[in-house]
Amino acid sequence: MDGYDVMELNKEVQEGLEKARLFVTEGVEQILSRDLDEQHSISASPGATALAALALLVLGGGFENAQLRGIQWLGRQQLKQGGWGKFPGDKPDAELTRIVAMVLQGSQGGLKAKIKLLSQVQQFSTVILSLGQCMVPGLEGPTREEMLLPNILKENVLAKMPIYGRSVIVAASILASNSQEGLQKGLKYILETQMKDGSWAEDVIATSLSMLALKSKGDYIEQTQRAGRWLLQKQYRLGGWPAFDQLNVWSIGWAAAIFGETVRKASDVLWLPRAVEWLKRAQNDDGSYGSTPPYTHPDLDDTAVALIGLHQVLGKEDQFGVNLLKRLQNADGSWGTFPSFQGIPPHVFSEFPVYIPSVDVSIHVLEALWHGTRSENECIWRGLRWVLAQQDEAGFFPSSWFEGPVYS
């Protein structure tokens, strides 16, 4: 490569970096102003959109326009080879295609088609329950028999899942049940776990299924209307829905970390001081963070990334958050993703068990703790030993939350 080629390459690199900086800046400023567009958001999900559209169809009055926009978006997402994938551009998925096709057919027909669709809701729940058995690596999950009412409501069965995922399975179990056994207890569980903003776990799928479960067994007008309004807020302009609410803490944390590392002064980036204040306000009572404040469940991955961002800009540890990460380290040296907790976000106290021990989460936690006195920090060395023990013979590290081993 001669001098001219090097100059051209440097120019292309600088142009690429500038585009990336601009994109990140736009996204951060949108989060801070509470006006996040779809381009800077989580990809819309055909499965979540189908369930949200179905839930709004059941609600009826006042939600018809949003439901229609969701249906139209689904129609545009059909792949050339037929069917729908789990995200735009994915390969067709048989179970998901069956659900989307049923929703489209029922929504575009007359009254008889809608009645037939609603009578098939049980099939949706059966698919959800079957997917519930394909848990993330590191999570045992309930058996097929345990997922049915009333078994799913036993403490030892619920304890197999993080709190975040329980409402999905309980709602699907209610929809799949032809028996009264455990039904009232299941409905009580759903009612008690609705968040103040109207959602269940800030999750479009959990919220849609919980709405369907409540409407299938009674009116529950106040609860389902609040949930419907939450779904309206989360719908993208083009009509689709993401599977869950945004990863705003993750986005702000990493943006603060990268910009804090690459600029001389935080004041050189206009949004950086605002981002720091945003992160401070987003912290739960116990020092933890979730994906999108204020009502999100604690997540140690989001907690670690928020602390990394704060330290990079402020130059000091958030001792409150650091102490929480140290306290929730597993006995084998790893860190999990979703801690159990007492209370309702943001007023929570995180505790064991912490679900889904993960190399990628452990790496992020280690980075968050790395800025302290490492030579005297036993939890760091225990964490490093655990991570190194996960490496396979080819050199790869497994990853729980990203496709393939390259990320870790």
Secondary structure, DSSP 4 states (H G I P E B T S, - for coil): --HHHHHHHHHHHHHHHHHHHHHHHHHHHHHHTT---GGGSPPP-HHHHHHHHHHHHHH-TT-HHHHHHHHHHHHHT--TTSS--SSTTPPP-HHHHHHHHHHHHHHHS-HHHHHHHHHTHHHHHHHHHHHHTSPPTT-----TTTTSTTGGGSHHHHTTS-HHHHHHHHHHHHHH--S-TTHHHHHHHHHHT--TTS-STTBHHHHHHHHHHHHHH---HHHHHHHHHHHHHH--TTS---SB---HHHHHHHHHHHHHHHSS-GGGSTTHHHHHHHHHHH--TTS---SSSSSPPP-HHHHHHHHHHHHHHHSS--HHHHHHHHHT--TTS---SEEEEEEETTEEEEEEEEE---HHHHHHHHHHHTTS-GGG-HHHHHHHHHHHHT--TTS----SSSSSSS--
